C-alpha cells in the first residue's frame, strides 16, 4: 500500500494518492491532472476512484478531467448533488481499492456534504483519516462558507453539525490514526491551521482546541465562529464550478497560450475589457510596467490573491510573465477558476520596451530612505497587512488599510496626498499600489522589504497600540 500527500504551497492544499495492488485513488485533485495520471502510469496502476471530500470553495478540483481521461468514478459523500455523473456513497459504506478499503464517514459541518475517508489496511486496521476540511491540524473547517451557497443555512447551524460530526465520527477513532487534511497554514478555509500537514489523531485530541473532550456545543459554536473574517469573494463561484462543471484544463491552456506581439497585445487591451495582469516579482514590476497593469507576483500566494483582487472569474485576462512561465501562470489561474486568459505578451515586458511603447514605474524606497523622509516632516503611512498583523505590531501613526478589503481601503485614500505604503515583505504592497495606480492614484510610494525591513533597520519606534481610526 502506498499513501502520498501531494502538497501545493500556493493554495496550502493537500491532494492524496493511494495505491494498492495496481489500483489507485486520488483524493481532492487539483485542476491539472496529468501529474496524477503519470504517477499511476509509472506504477502500472489504474486510477479507480476520484474521491471528493466536499465541494471545494478555494480551488477548482480536477475531478471531471481526471475521470474523463482515466475512466475513474467520481465519488462524493451523502447529500451531494453534483450536476454531472458521480457515485454518491452512503455513510459507513466501504470502497475497495486493491487490498485496502476506504470507509465513508459523513461529517457535515464545514459543508453539508462534507465527508471523511477512513483508510483500512489489508489487515483490517484503520490507519489513516483523509479529513478534507472537517479536521485540520490545529483547527477545524470554518462553518460559514456553505451559507453563501445554501441560503437557509447559518454558520451557527453548520457549527452545530460540525460539533456532532467531530464527536460522533472522528473523536471515537483510535489515537494512532494519521490525520491527512485537505489544507494547512495559509488557507482561508480555517482560522488557525498548523504549518504541519499531518499528525496523529491522538495528538490532535490533546492539542486542537476544537476537540476538547469537555467542551459543550455552545462553547464550540462560539469558539469556532469567533474571529472569522469574510472569505474571498471567489469562493462561492468556485463552489458552483465544482458542482456544475467547467471547461477542460486543456481548453483553458489552449485559449490562454496565444503569444501576442506588442502591437497585438496593445490592440487586444484596447479592444476588449481584458485586465492586464503582470506576474513578475514586485520590485521588477516597479522598475517598469505597461500602464494600467496590475501586479500579482507568481512567486507569492498568487492564486488566493488573484481570487481576492479580481471579483469576476469570467474576467478576460492578458498576461505579462517572465519568459517561459506562461503555461504555469495560466494553470495557476485556472486552479481558482480564472479560465479566460486570452493571450500573453510574447518576449515579456522587454519586448514592450524595445517596441518604444509607453511604460510606467512606481517609486520604491528603502527603510533608511523612509527614515530620512520622516525627519523632514510628517509622512502619511499606510500598512496594508491584515488587521491581526497590524495589531500585533506596527509603526506609530500608520493607518491600517488591509489589502483584503481594497475597495473600502481605497475610499480612505486622498488622491491629492502622497502615501508611503508597506505590507510584511513587499508582495502585497505592490498589489495595492498597482491596483490603485490603475484607478488614477499616482502618489503612492512603496517601501521596499515592507515591515520586516522597517523593523530590521532599527530606525523607527513601533507599537501594538491600535489607534481609534482602525477600530471603525
C-alpha positions as CSV (number, residue, x, y, z in Angstrom):
1,X,0.0,0.0,0.0
2,X,1.2,3.5,-0.9
3,X,-0.1,6.8,0.6
4,X,1.4,10.0,-0.7
5,X,0.4,13.6,0.1
6,X,0.8,15.9,-2.9
7,X,1.0,19.4,-1.3
8,X,0.7,22.6,-3.2
9,X,2.0,25.5,-1.2
10,X,0.4,28.3,-3.2
11,X,-3.0,27.1,-2.1
12,X,-1.9,25.3,1.1
13,X,-3.7,22.3,-0.3
14,X,-3.1,18.6,0.1
15,X,-4.3,16.1,-2.5
16,X,-3.6,12.4,-1.9
17,X,-2.6,9.4,-4.0
18,X,-3.4,6.0,-2.5
19,X,-2.4,2.7,-4.3
20,X,-2.8,-1.0,-3.6
21,X,-2.4,-4.0,-5.9
22,X,-2.4,-1.9,-9.1
23,X,-5.5,0.2,-8.2
24,X,-5.2,3.8,-7.2
25,X,-7.4,6.6,-5.7
26,X,-6.9,10.3,-5.9
27,X,-8.5,12.4,-3.2
28,X,-9.2,16.1,-3.8
29,X,-7.1,16.5,-7.0
30,X,-6.0,19.9,-8.4
31,X,-7.2,21.1,-11.8
32,X,-4.1,20.0,-13.6
33,X,-4.5,16.2,-13.6
34,X,-1.5,15.0,-15.7
35,X,0.8,14.5,-12.7
36,X,-1.7,12.1,-11.1
37,X,-2.1,10.2,-14.4
38,X,1.7,10.0,-14.9
39,X,2.2,8.8,-11.4
40,X,-0.2,6.0,-11.8
41,X,1.2,5.0,-15.2
42,X,4.8,4.9,-13.7
43,X,3.5,2.4,-11.1
44,X,1.4,0.4,-13.6
45,X,-1.7,1.3,-11.6
46,X,-5.2,2.1,-12.8
47,X,-7.0,5.1,-11.1
48,X,-10.2,3.5,-9.9
49,X,-11.8,6.4,-7.9
50,X,-11.6,10.2,-7.6
51,X,-12.8,10.9,-4.0
52,X,-14.0,14.3,-3.2
53,X,-14.3,15.3,0.5
54,X,-16.8,18.2,-0.4
55,X,-17.5,20.8,-3.0
56,X,-14.4,23.0,-2.6
57,X,-14.6,26.8,-2.4
58,X,-10.9,27.8,-2.6
59,X,-10.0,25.9,-5.7
60,X,-11.5,24.1,-8.8
61,X,-11.0,20.4,-8.4
62,X,-9.7,18.2,-11.2
63,X,-12.3,15.5,-10.7
64,X,-14.0,15.9,-14.1
65,X,-10.9,15.9,-16.3
66,X,-9.4,13.1,-14.2
67,X,-12.5,10.9,-14.6
68,X,-12.8,11.6,-18.3
69,X,-9.1,10.8,-19.0
70,X,-8.9,7.7,-16.9
71,X,-12.4,6.3,-16.6
72,X,-12.3,6.7,-12.8
73,X,-15.5,7.0,-10.9
74,X,-16.1,10.3,-9.1
75,X,-17.3,9.7,-5.5
76,X,-19.0,12.2,-3.1
77,X,-20.5,11.5,0.3
78,X,-24.2,11.6,1.3
79,X,-26.3,14.6,0.3
80,X,-24.0,15.8,-2.5
81,X,-25.9,16.8,-5.7
82,X,-23.5,17.4,-8.5
83,X,-24.8,18.2,-11.9
84,X,-22.5,15.6,-13.6
85,X,-22.4,11.8,-13.2
86,X,-20.9,10.8,-9.9
87,X,-21.4,8.0,-7.3
88,X,-23.0,9.2,-4.1
89,X,-21.7,6.9,-1.4
90,X,-23.7,6.1,1.8
91,X,-22.4,6.8,5.3
92,X,-20.4,3.8,6.5
93,X,-20.0,2.3,3.0
94,X,-16.6,0.9,2.2
95,X,-14.9,1.3,-1.2
96,X,-12.4,-1.4,-2.1
97,X,-9.1,-0.5,-3.7
98,X,-6.7,-3.4,-4.2
99,X,-6.3,-5.0,-0.7
100,X,-7.4,-1.8,1.2
101,X,-10.7,-0.2,1.9
102,X,-11.8,3.4,2.3
103,X,-14.8,3.8,4.7
104,X,-17.1,6.7,4.1
105,X,-17.7,8.9,7.1
106,X,-20.3,11.6,6.5
107,X,-19.2,14.6,8.6
108,X,-21.4,17.6,7.8
109,X,-20.4,21.0,9.3
110,X,-17.9,22.7,7.0
111,X,-20.4,21.9,4.3
112,X,-23.4,19.6,4.4
113,X,-21.9,17.0,2.1
114,X,-18.5,17.1,3.8
115,X,-17.1,13.6,4.1
116,X,-14.0,12.0,5.5
117,X,-12.5,8.7,4.2
118,X,-11.0,6.2,6.7
119,X,-8.2,4.1,5.3
120,X,-8.4,0.4,6.4
121,X,-5.3,-1.7,5.5
122,X,-5.3,-5.3,4.3
123,X,-5.2,-6.5,8.0
124,X,-8.4,-4.6,8.8
125,X,-6.6,-1.9,10.8
126,X,-7.7,1.7,10.3
127,X,-4.5,3.8,10.0
128,X,-5.4,7.0,8.1
129,X,-8.1,9.6,8.0
130,X,-8.5,11.8,4.9
131,X,-10.4,14.5,6.7
132,X,-10.9,17.1,4.0
133,X,-11.9,20.4,5.5
134,X,-13.6,18.8,8.5
135,X,-10.5,18.5,10.6
136,X,-7.2,20.3,10.1
137,X,-4.0,20.2,12.1
138,X,-4.7,22.6,14.9
139,X,-8.1,23.7,13.7
140,X,-11.4,22.7,12.0
141,X,-13.1,23.8,8.9
142,X,-14.9,27.2,9.0
143,X,-18.7,26.8,9.1
144,X,-19.6,30.0,7.3
145,X,-18.9,29.0,3.7
146,X,-21.8,26.8,2.7
147,X,-24.3,29.5,3.8
148,X,-23.0,31.6,0.8
149,X,-24.4,28.8,-1.5
150,X,-27.4,27.5,0.5
151,X,-29.5,30.4,1.8
152,X,-31.3,28.7,4.7
153,X,-28.1,27.6,6.4
154,X,-26.4,29.8,9.1
155,X,-22.9,29.5,10.4
156,X,-24.2,28.6,13.9
157,X,-26.3,25.7,12.4
158,X,-23.3,24.4,10.5
159,X,-21.0,24.8,13.5
160,X,-23.5,22.7,15.5
161,X,-23.4,20.0,12.8
162,X,-19.6,20.1,12.9
163,X,-19.5,19.6,16.6
164,X,-21.7,16.5,16.3
165,X,-19.6,15.2,13.4
166,X,-16.3,15.5,15.2
167,X,-17.6,13.9,18.4
168,X,-19.7,11.1,16.8
169,X,-17.5,10.2,13.8
170,X,-13.9,11.3,14.4
171,X,-13.0,11.5,18.1
172,X,-14.0,7.9,18.8
173,X,-11.4,6.7,16.3
174,X,-8.0,5.3,17.5
175,X,-5.4,7.8,18.7
176,X,-2.7,6.3,16.4
177,X,-4.6,7.1,13.2
178,X,-2.8,9.6,10.9
179,X,-4.9,12.7,10.0
180,X,-4.4,13.8,6.4
181,X,-6.2,17.1,6.0
182,X,-7.0,19.0,2.8
183,X,-5.3,22.2,3.9
184,X,-2.5,23.6,6.0
185,X,-1.4,27.1,7.3
186,X,-2.2,29.8,4.8
187,X,-5.6,28.5,3.6
188,X,-8.6,30.7,4.1
189,X,-10.7,27.6,4.8
190,X,-9.8,27.7,8.5
191,X,-8.6,30.3,11.1
192,X,-5.5,28.9,12.8
193,X,-4.1,25.9,11.0
194,X,-0.7,24.5,11.8
195,X,2.2,24.5,9.4
196,X,2.3,20.8,9.9
197,X,0.4,18.9,7.2
198,X,-0.2,15.6,9.1
199,X,-0.5,14.5,12.7
200,X,-1.8,11.6,14.8
201,X,-5.4,11.9,15.8
202,X,-4.3,11.4,19.4
203,X,-2.1,14.4,19.4
204,X,-4.9,16.5,17.8
205,X,-7.3,15.3,20.6
206,X,-4.7,16.6,23.1
207,X,-3.9,19.9,21.4
208,X,-6.6,21.0,19.0
209,X,-9.0,23.4,20.7
210,X,-12.0,22.1,18.8
211,X,-11.5,18.6,20.1
212,X,-11.6,19.3,23.8
213,X,-13.5,16.4,25.4
214,X,-15.2,18.7,28.0
215,X,-16.4,21.3,25.5
216,X,-20.1,22.0,25.2
217,X,-21.8,22.5,21.9
218,X,-22.4,26.2,22.8
219,X,-18.8,26.7,23.7
220,X,-17.7,25.0,20.4
221,X,-20.0,27.2,18.3
222,X,-18.7,30.4,20.0
223,X,-15.0,29.4,19.6
224,X,-15.3,28.2,16.0
225,X,-17.2,31.3,14.8
226,X,-15.2,33.9,16.7
227,X,-12.7,35.8,14.7
228,X,-13.8,34.7,11.2
229,X,-13.1,37.2,8.5
230,X,-15.0,37.5,5.3
231,X,-13.9,34.8,2.9
232,X,-12.6,35.7,-0.6
233,X,-15.3,36.7,-3.0
234,X,-14.4,34.0,-5.5
235,X,-15.2,31.1,-3.0
236,X,-18.9,30.8,-3.9
237,X,-18.0,30.9,-7.6
238,X,-15.6,28.1,-7.3
239,X,-18.2,26.0,-5.4
240,X,-20.6,26.4,-8.3
241,X,-17.9,25.4,-10.8
242,X,-17.2,22.3,-8.7
243,X,-20.9,21.5,-8.6
244,X,-21.9,22.3,-12.2
245,X,-18.7,21.6,-14.1
246,X,-16.2,23.6,-16.1
247,X,-14.1,23.7,-19.3
248,X,-11.3,21.1,-19.6
249,X,-7.9,22.4,-18.4
250,X,-6.7,21.5,-22.0
251,X,-9.1,24.0,-23.5
252,X,-8.2,26.7,-20.9
253,X,-4.5,26.3,-21.8
254,X,-5.2,26.4,-25.5
255,X,-7.2,29.6,-25.1
256,X,-4.6,31.3,-23.0
257,X,-1.4,30.4,-24.8
258,X,-1.7,32.9,-27.6
259,X,1.6,34.7,-28.0
260,X,0.9,38.3,-28.8
261,X,3.3,40.9,-30.3
262,X,3.4,44.3,-28.5
263,X,1.1,45.7,-31.2
264,X,-1.3,42.8,-31.0
265,X,-1.2,42.9,-27.2
266,X,-1.9,46.7,-27.2
267,X,-4.8,46.1,-29.7
268,X,-6.3,43.4,-27.5
269,X,-6.1,45.6,-24.4
270,X,-7.8,48.5,-26.3
271,X,-10.5,46.4,-28.0
272,X,-11.5,44.2,-25.1
273,X,-12.3,44.6,-21.4
274,X,-9.3,42.4,-20.5
275,X,-7.4,43.1,-17.3
276,X,-3.6,43.4,-17.8
277,X,-2.0,41.1,-15.2
278,X,1.7,41.3,-14.6
279,X,3.1,38.4,-12.6
280,X,6.7,39.4,-12.4
281,X,8.4,40.0,-9.0
282,X,7.2,43.2,-7.3
283,X,10.5,45.1,-7.5
284,X,11.0,44.1,-11.1
285,X,7.5,45.3,-11.8
286,X,8.0,48.6,-10.0
287,X,11.0,49.4,-12.2
288,X,8.9,49.4,-15.4
289,X,5.5,48.1,-16.5
290,X,2.7,48.6,-19.0
291,X,0.4,51.4,-17.9
292,X,-2.7,50.1,-16.0
293,X,-1.2,46.7,-15.4
294,X,-1.9,45.1,-12.0
295,X,1.0,43.2,-10.3
296,X,0.3,39.9,-8.5
297,X,3.6,38.1,-8.4
298,X,3.6,34.4,-9.4
299,X,6.2,33.6,-6.7
300,X,3.9,34.6,-3.8
301,X,0.4,33.5,-2.7
302,X,-0.6,34.0,-6.3
303,X,-3.9,32.1,-6.7
304,X,-5.6,33.3,-3.5
305,X,-4.7,36.9,-4.2
306,X,-6.0,36.7,-7.7
307,X,-9.2,35.4,-6.2
308,X,-9.3,38.2,-3.8
309,X,-8.5,41.0,-6.2
310,X,-10.4,40.0,-9.4
311,X,-14.1,39.7,-8.5
312,X,-15.3,38.2,-11.8
313,X,-13.9,34.7,-12.5
314,X,-15.0,35.2,-16.2
315,X,-12.9,38.3,-16.5
316,X,-10.7,38.2,-19.6
317,X,-7.0,38.5,-18.8
318,X,-3.9,39.5,-20.7
319,X,-0.6,38.3,-19.2
320,X,2.9,39.6,-18.8
321,X,5.1,37.0,-17.3
322,X,8.7,36.0,-17.0
323,X,9.6,34.3,-20.3
324,X,8.9,30.6,-20.1
325,X,6.4,30.8,-17.3
326,X,3.3,31.5,-19.4
327,X,1.7,28.0,-19.1
328,X,2.5,27.9,-15.3
329,X,0.6,31.2,-14.8
330,X,-2.4,30.1,-16.9
331,X,-2.6,26.8,-15.0
332,X,-2.4,28.5,-11.6
333,X,-5.1,31.0,-12.6
334,X,-7.3,28.0,-13.7
335,X,-6.8,26.4,-10.3
336,X,-9.1,29.1,-8.8
337,X,-11.5,29.3,-11.8
338,X,-10.0,32.1,-13.8
339,X,-10.3,30.4,-17.2
340,X,-10.3,33.3,-19.6
341,X,-6.7,34.2,-20.2
342,X,-6.8,35.4,-23.8
343,X,-3.1,35.8,-24.5
344,X,0.3,36.8,-23.2
345,X,2.9,39.3,-24.3
346,X,5.5,37.4,-26.4
347,X,9.0,38.2,-25.2
348,X,7.7,39.7,-22.0
349,X,8.0,43.3,-20.8
350,X,11.3,43.6,-22.6
351,X,9.7,43.3,-26.0
352,X,7.2,46.1,-25.0
353,X,10.2,48.3,-24.0
354,X,12.0,47.5,-27.2
355,X,9.0,48.5,-29.3
356,X,9.2,52.0,-27.8
357,X,5.7,51.9,-26.3
358,X,4.7,53.8,-23.2
359,X,5.8,52.5,-19.8
360,X,5.1,53.4,-16.2
361,X,7.0,52.9,-13.0
362,X,6.5,53.0,-9.2
363,X,8.9,54.7,-6.8
364,X,10.1,52.2,-4.2
365,X,12.3,53.4,-1.3
366,X,14.3,51.7,1.4
367,X,13.6,51.8,5.1
368,X,16.6,54.1,5.5
369,X,15.2,56.5,2.9
370,X,11.9,56.5,4.6
371,X,13.6,57.4,7.9
372,X,15.2,60.4,6.1
373,X,11.8,61.4,4.8
374,X,10.2,61.3,8.3
375,X,12.9,63.7,9.6
376,X,11.9,66.3,7.0
377,X,8.3,66.3,8.3
378,X,5.1,64.3,8.6
379,X,4.8,61.2,6.3
380,X,1.5,59.5,5.7
381,X,2.0,55.8,6.3
382,X,-0.3,53.1,5.0
383,X,0.0,49.5,6.3
384,X,-1.9,47.1,4.1
385,X,-1.3,44.0,6.2
386,X,-4.2,42.1,7.8
387,X,-5.8,43.7,10.9
388,X,-4.3,41.0,13.1
389,X,-0.8,41.6,11.8
390,X,-1.2,45.3,12.3
391,X,-2.4,44.9,15.9
392,X,0.5,42.6,16.7
393,X,3.0,45.4,15.9
394,X,3.1,48.4,13.6
395,X,4.6,51.8,13.0
396,X,3.4,54.7,15.1
397,X,0.9,56.8,13.2
398,X,0.5,54.2,10.5
399,X,-3.1,53.7,9.1
400,X,-4.2,50.1,8.6
401,X,-5.9,49.7,5.2
402,X,-5.8,46.0,4.6
403,X,-5.4,44.8,1.0
404,X,-8.1,42.2,1.7
405,X,-10.7,45.0,1.6
406,X,-9.1,47.2,-1.0
407,X,-12.4,48.8,-2.2
408,X,-13.0,50.1,1.4
409,X,-9.4,51.0,1.8
410,X,-9.4,52.9,-1.5
411,X,-12.2,55.2,-0.3
412,X,-9.9,56.4,2.5
413,X,-7.1,57.4,0.2
414,X,-6.9,61.1,-0.8
415,X,-5.7,61.2,-4.4
416,X,-4.1,64.6,-3.8
417,X,-1.8,63.3,-0.9
418,X,1.4,61.3,-1.0
419,X,1.4,58.0,0.9
420,X,4.2,55.6,1.8
421,X,2.8,52.0,1.6
422,X,4.1,48.8,3.1
423,X,3.0,45.2,3.9
424,X,5.0,42.5,5.6
425,X,7.7,42.0,2.9
426,X,6.7,43.9,-0.2
427,X,4.4,41.5,-2.1
428,X,1.0,42.8,-1.0
429,X,2.0,46.5,-1.1
430,X,2.8,46.3,-4.8
431,X,-0.6,44.7,-5.5
432,X,-2.2,47.5,-3.5
433,X,-0.3,50.3,-5.2
434,X,-0.6,48.9,-8.7
435,X,-4.3,48.4,-8.3
436,X,-4.8,52.0,-7.1
437,X,-2.5,53.4,-9.7
438,X,-4.6,51.8,-12.4
439,X,-7.5,53.6,-10.9
440,X,-5.8,57.0,-11.0
441,X,-3.9,57.2,-7.7
442,X,-0.4,58.2,-8.6
443,X,1.0,59.4,-5.3
444,X,1.8,56.1,-3.7
445,X,5.3,55.2,-2.8
446,X,6.4,51.6,-2.0
447,X,8.6,50.7,1.0
448,X,10.9,48.0,-0.3
449,X,11.1,45.0,2.0
450,X,8.0,46.0,3.9
451,X,7.6,45.9,7.7
452,X,10.4,43.4,8.0
453,X,12.9,45.9,6.5
454,X,11.4,48.7,8.7
455,X,11.8,46.7,11.9
456,X,15.2,45.3,11.0
457,X,16.5,48.9,10.3
458,X,16.0,49.8,14.0
459,X,15.2,53.4,12.9
460,X,11.6,53.5,13.9
461,X,9.5,53.3,17.1
462,X,7.0,50.5,16.9
463,X,3.8,49.9,18.9
464,X,1.0,47.5,19.3
465,X,-1.4,50.3,20.3
466,X,-4.4,50.4,18.0
467,X,-5.3,53.9,17.1
468,X,-9.0,54.7,17.1
469,X,-9.3,55.1,13.3
470,X,-8.5,51.4,12.8
471,X,-11.4,50.4,15.1
472,X,-14.1,52.0,13.0
